Structure formats: C-alpha cells, structure tokens
Amino acid sequence: MRIGFDFDNTIACYDHAIALLSEELFELPEELPRTKLALREFLRSAEREPEWTAFQGELYGPGMRHAKPFEGAIDAMQQLVAAGHDLMIISHRSSRPYTGPPYDLHEAARDWIMENLGSKGLFKCETSSIYFLETRKEKLARILDLDCQVFIDDLPEVLQEQDFPATTLGILFDPTGARLSHPRHTRISEWSEVIKVVRTLG
C-alpha cells in the first residue's frame, strides 16, 4: 500500500525543542510550563502576539535541530517498509516564516528528515517521497494524486475535510487523547498502533 504521513507533530515531536527555545528566547515565569500552549497563551495575554509568530519561525527553522522523532515512529516506519509498503511524507508547511528572519522552512524540514530518518534507511529518495505544500488544499490534492490508501495526521480537521479522498483511510495520531473522534477516521495514540491498523487492511 501507499501510506502517507503528515510531518509536523505527527513524525516530528517539538516538545523538547519548545522547552529549549523558550528558555533561550524569553524571560519566562519560573512556574510557567515550557509547552506550546502555555507559551502561546502567555505571550498573547501580554499582547506579544508578534513574538509568538516569530517564535514559530525559529522553531520550524533552526530550532528543528532540537526536535525529535516521536517514540516508536522510526521502528514502525521501518516495519512498514520491510513489509513492502511505500511511504511518503505529505505536509502543509509554509516555505518562509510569516515574520522574522526568512529561514527556508522546507529545507530545514528536509535536512531534519535526512538526519533523523534518512540515516535509518527511510525516505532516502526524497524527490519522490517527500512533499511540502503551501496550502492545505494542495496537501489534500497531493494525497489524492498519489493514491494513498492510508494517511496519518495529527489534525482531525484535515481528515474531516470535504476534499479528503474517500478512498483513503484517515488515521488520527492523538498521543494525548485530547482530540475529538469522528466516524471518518481511526484514532491511535502510539506509533506501534499504525502497524496493527495496516495489518487489518490486508
């Protein structure tokens, strides 16, 4: 089968990167959790929205060096490749930050993939298996064009889009259990569950 994956917050986990970067870039209250949600709300409540926007450029640009693959992601993808499945990354990601230094965010992601996944034998032929698209509409169209039988994403709104291919099984990656379930997709909380779902499809 052709199995597609979203990238940000599906393969790449930013918890460690956010904690490190927030310490580097801001003076924060000691009691504030170093999480994405807490940092965003802290800056917004202080009317520092532009700093939050610039932070995201840092995070998805040079800050990617601190990001890590989700636990079990590499092992699961290696098992899928060994079983003969074709894997591809199809991600909606801006090529440049909305504010701040003009980092190439696509290049930063590709470099991370080659370092963290390519070194493990995954996605070595990036020109035919890695796609970064500027809009969600383009992302959904690419999933259809590539005829993915399965697509895994951390955002339920992607899987519930009207343009999400009817012939594609949507799998919601929800490690915290915070997302709402929906009849259109299967929900998993760990990467090892991807293997189980794919096996049921034959």
KENUFI-148504 format. One record per residue (C-alpha): residue number from 1; residue in three letters; z, x, y. Coordinates in steps of 0.1 Angstrom, whole numbers. Each point is the difference from the previous one (the first is absolute). Layout:
BEGIN
+------+------+-------+-------+-------+
| bagu | mimi |    pz |    px |    py |
+------+------+-------+-------+-------+
|  NUM |  ALA |     Z |     X |     Y |
...
+------+------+-------+-------+-------+
//
This chain:
BEGIN
+------+------+-------+-------+-------+
| bagu | mimi |    pz |    px |    py |
+------+------+-------+-------+-------+
|    1 |  MET |     0 |     0 |     0 |
|    2 |  ARG |    -3 |     9 |    36 |
|    3 |  ILE |    35 |     0 |    16 |
|    4 |  GLY |     4 |     3 |    37 |
|    5 |  PHE |    32 |    11 |    19 |
|    6 |  ASP |    11 |    -4 |    35 |
|    7 |  PHE |    13 |    33 |    14 |
|    8 |  ASP |    28 |    -3 |    26 |
|    9 |  ASN |    33 |   -13 |   -14 |
|   10 |  THR |   -17 |    -6 |   -34 |
|   11 |  ILE |    -8 |    36 |   -11 |
|   12 |  ALA |    16 |    19 |    29 |
|   13 |  CYS |    36 |    -7 |     7 |
|   14 |  TYR |    12 |     8 |    35 |
|   15 |  ASP |    38 |    -5 |    -3 |
|   16 |  HIS |     7 |    38 |     0 |
|   17 |  ALA |   -26 |     6 |    28 |
|   18 |  ILE |    14 |   -26 |    23 |
|   19 |  ALA |    35 |    13 |    -5 |
|   20 |  LEU |   -10 |    36 |     9 |
|   21 |  LEU |   -24 |    -9 |    29 |
|   22 |  SER |    25 |   -24 |    16 |
|   23 |  GLU |    25 |    28 |     1 |
|   24 |  GLU |   -25 |    25 |    14 |
|   25 |  LEU |   -15 |   -23 |    27 |
|   26 |  PHE |    29 |   -22 |    12 |
|   27 |  GLU |    37 |     1 |     9 |
|   28 |  LEU |    13 |   -29 |   -21 |
|   29 |  PRO |    34 |   -15 |    -4 |
|   30 |  GLU |    18 |    15 |   -30 |
|   31 |  GLU |     5 |   -34 |   -16 |
|   32 |  LEU |   -37 |   -10 |     2 |
|   33 |  PRO |   -17 |     0 |   -34 |
|   34 |  ARG |   -29 |    24 |     0 |
|   35 |  THR |   -24 |   -27 |   -13 |
|   36 |  LYS |   -33 |   -13 |    13 |
|   37 |  LEU |    14 |   -35 |     8 |
|   38 |  ALA |    32 |    13 |    17 |
|   39 |  LEU |   -19 |    26 |    21 |
|   40 |  ARG |   -26 |   -25 |    11 |
|   41 |  GLU |    26 |   -26 |    10 |
|   42 |  PHE |    21 |    26 |    18 |
|   43 |  LEU |   -29 |    12 |    21 |
|   44 |  ARG |   -13 |   -35 |     7 |
|   45 |  SER |    34 |   -12 |    11 |
|   46 |  ALA |     2 |    29 |    24 |
|   47 |  GLU |   -35 |    -9 |    14 |
|   48 |  ARG |   -14 |    32 |   -15 |
|   49 |  GLU |   -30 |   -16 |   -18 |
|   50 |  PRO |   -24 |    27 |    10 |
|   51 |  GLU |    22 |    26 |   -17 |
|   52 |  TRP |    -1 |   -21 |   -32 |
|   53 |  THR |   -38 |    -1 |     1 |
|   54 |  ALA |    -1 |    38 |     6 |
|   55 |  PHE |    24 |     5 |   -28 |
|   56 |  GLN |   -24 |   -17 |   -25 |
|   57 |  GLY |   -27 |    25 |    11 |
|   58 |  GLU |    23 |    29 |    -8 |
|   59 |  LEU |    10 |   -16 |   -33 |
|   60 |  TYR |   -35 |    -6 |   -13 |
|   61 |  GLY |   -13 |    32 |    14 |
|   62 |  PRO |    19 |    33 |    -2 |
|   63 |  GLY |    31 |   -18 |   -13 |
|   64 |  MET |   -18 |    -8 |   -33 |
|   65 |  ARG |    11 |    34 |   -12 |
|   66 |  HIS |    34 |   -16 |    -5 |
|   67 |  ALA |   -13 |   -30 |   -19 |
|   68 |  LYS |     4 |    -2 |   -38 |
|   69 |  PRO |   -17 |   -19 |   -28 |
|   70 |  PHE |    20 |   -30 |   -11 |
|   71 |  GLU |    20 |     7 |   -32 |
|   72 |  GLY |   -21 |    -5 |   -30 |
|   73 |  ALA |   -33 |    -2 |    19 |
|   74 |  ILE |   -16 |    32 |   -12 |
|   75 |  ASP |    10 |    -6 |   -37 |
|   76 |  ALA |   -13 |   -35 |     1 |
|   77 |  MET |   -33 |    10 |    15 |
|   78 |  GLN |    -4 |    29 |   -25 |
|   79 |  GLN |     5 |   -25 |   -28 |
|   80 |  LEU |   -26 |   -23 |    14 |
|   81 |  VAL |   -25 |    28 |     3 |
|   82 |  ALA |     8 |    11 |   -36 |
|   83 |  ALA |    -7 |   -36 |   -11 |
|   84 |  GLY |   -35 |     2 |    15 |
|   85 |  HIS |     5 |   -20 |    32 |
|   86 |  ASP |   -17 |     9 |    33 |
|   87 |  LEU |    25 |     3 |    29 |
|   88 |  MET |    -8 |    -3 |    37 |
|   89 |  ILE |    20 |    -1 |    32 |
|   90 |  ILE |   -11 |   -26 |    25 |
|   91 |  SER |    21 |     0 |    31 |
|   92 |  HIS |     0 |   -16 |    35 |
|   93 |  ARG |    10 |    29 |    22 |
|   94 |  SER |   -10 |     8 |    36 |
|   95 |  SER |   -18 |    33 |     4 |
|   96 |  ARG |    20 |     8 |    32 |
|   97 |  PRO |    34 |    -9 |    14 |
|   98 |  TYR |     1 |   -28 |    26 |
|   99 |  THR |    19 |    24 |    23 |
|  100 |  GLY |    12 |    36 |     0 |
|  101 |  PRO |   -20 |    30 |   -13 |
|  102 |  PRO |   -34 |    -9 |   -15 |
|  103 |  TYR |     9 |    10 |   -36 |
|  104 |  ASP |   -26 |    -7 |   -27 |
|  105 |  LEU |    20 |   -24 |   -21 |
|  106 |  HIS |   -26 |    -3 |   -27 |
|  107 |  GLU |    -1 |    38 |    -4 |
|  108 |  ALA |    38 |     1 |    -2 |
|  109 |  ALA |     0 |   -25 |   -28 |
|  110 |  ARG |   -28 |    17 |   -19 |
|  111 |  ASP |    18 |    33 |     3 |
|  112 |  TRP |    32 |   -16 |   -14 |
|  113 |  ILE |   -20 |   -15 |   -28 |
|  114 |  MET |   -15 |    33 |   -10 |
|  115 |  GLU |    33 |    18 |     2 |
|  116 |  ASN |    21 |   -26 |   -18 |
|  117 |  LEU |   -24 |   -18 |   -23 |
|  118 |  GLY |   -30 |    23 |    -3 |
|  119 |  SER |    23 |    28 |   -12 |
|  120 |  LYS |    10 |   -24 |   -29 |
|  121 |  GLY |   -36 |    -7 |   -10 |
|  122 |  LEU |    -4 |   -32 |    20 |
|  123 |  PHE |   -27 |   -10 |    26 |
|  124 |  LYS |   -17 |    34 |    -1 |
|  125 |  CYS |   -34 |   -15 |     7 |
|  126 |  GLU |    12 |   -15 |    33 |
|  127 |  THR |   -34 |   -10 |    14 |
|  128 |  SER |    -5 |   -26 |   -27 |
|  129 |  SER |    36 |   -11 |    -5 |
|  130 |  ILE |    18 |     0 |    34 |
|  131 |  TYR |    -8 |   -24 |    28 |
|  132 |  PHE |    18 |    -3 |    33 |
|  133 |  LEU |   -12 |   -30 |    20 |
|  134 |  GLU |     7 |    -9 |    37 |
|  135 |  THR |     6 |   -37 |    -6 |
|  136 |  ARG |    15 |   -23 |   -27 |
|  137 |  LYS |   -33 |   -19 |    -2 |
|  138 |  GLU |   -18 |    33 |    -9 |
|  139 |  LYS |    26 |     7 |   -26 |
|  140 |  LEU |    -4 |   -34 |   -17 |
|  141 |  ALA |   -38 |     4 |     1 |
|  142 |  ARG |     3 |    34 |   -17 |
|  143 |  ILE |    23 |   -14 |   -27 |
|  144 |  LEU |   -27 |   -25 |    -7 |
|  145 |  ASP |   -30 |    24 |     2 |
|  146 |  LEU |    17 |    24 |   -24 |
|  147 |  ASP |     7 |   -28 |   -24 |
|  148 |  CYS |    37 |     8 |    -5 |
|  149 |  GLN |    15 |   -20 |   -29 |
|  150 |  VAL |    35 |     8 |    12 |
|  151 |  PHE |    13 |     9 |    35 |
|  152 |  ILE |    35 |    11 |     8 |
|  153 |  ASP |    15 |    -4 |    36 |
|  154 |  ASP |    34 |    -2 |    16 |
|  155 |  LEU |   -11 |   -28 |    24 |
|  156 |  PRO |    -1 |   -35 |   -13 |
|  157 |  GLU |   -21 |   -11 |    29 |
|  158 |  VAL |   -29 |    23 |   -12 |
|  159 |  LEU |     1 |   -16 |   -35 |
|  160 |  GLN |     2 |   -35 |    15 |
|  161 |  GLU |   -30 |     5 |    24 |
|  162 |  GLN |   -28 |   -25 |    -5 |
|  163 |  ASP |   -24 |    29 |    -4 |
|  164 |  PHE |    20 |    16 |   -27 |
|  165 |  PRO |   -24 |     0 |   -30 |
|  166 |  ALA |     6 |   -29 |   -24 |
|  167 |  THR |   -10 |    23 |   -29 |
|  168 |  THR |    27 |    26 |     8 |
|  169 |  LEU |    36 |    -2 |   -13 |
|  170 |  GLY |    23 |     7 |    29 |
|  171 |  ILE |    32 |    19 |    -8 |
|  172 |  LEU |    27 |     0 |    27 |
|  173 |  PHE |    20 |    32 |     0 |
|  174 |  ASP |    34 |   -11 |    12 |
|  175 |  PRO |    27 |    27 |    -8 |
|  176 |  THR |    27 |   -17 |    21 |
|  177 |  GLY |    -6 |   -36 |   -12 |
|  178 |  ALA |    -3 |   -11 |    36 |
|  179 |  ARG |   -35 |   -15 |    -1 |
|  180 |  LEU |    -8 |   -37 |    -7 |
|  181 |  SER |   -17 |    -7 |   -32 |
|  182 |  HIS |   -34 |   -18 |    -1 |
|  183 |  PRO |   -21 |   -16 |   -28 |
|  184 |  ARG |   -29 |    23 |     9 |
|  185 |  HIS |    17 |    32 |   -10 |
|  186 |  THR |    23 |    17 |   -25 |
|  187 |  ARG |    30 |    18 |    13 |
|  188 |  ILE |    14 |    33 |   -12 |
|  189 |  SER |    30 |    20 |    12 |
|  190 |  GLU |    -7 |    33 |   -18 |
|  191 |  TRP |   -32 |    20 |    -6 |
|  192 |  SER |     6 |     0 |   -37 |
|  193 |  GLU |    -7 |   -37 |     0 |
|  194 |  VAL |   -36 |     6 |    10 |
|  195 |  ILE |    -6 |    13 |   -35 |
|  196 |  LYS |    14 |   -31 |   -16 |
|  197 |  VAL |   -20 |   -23 |    22 |
|  198 |  VAL |   -33 |    18 |    -6 |
|  199 |  ARG |     6 |     1 |   -38 |
|  200 |  THR |     3 |   -38 |     0 |
|  201 |  LEU |   -35 |    -2 |    14 |
|  202 |  GLY |   -14 |    17 |   -29 |
+------+------+-------+-------+-------+
//
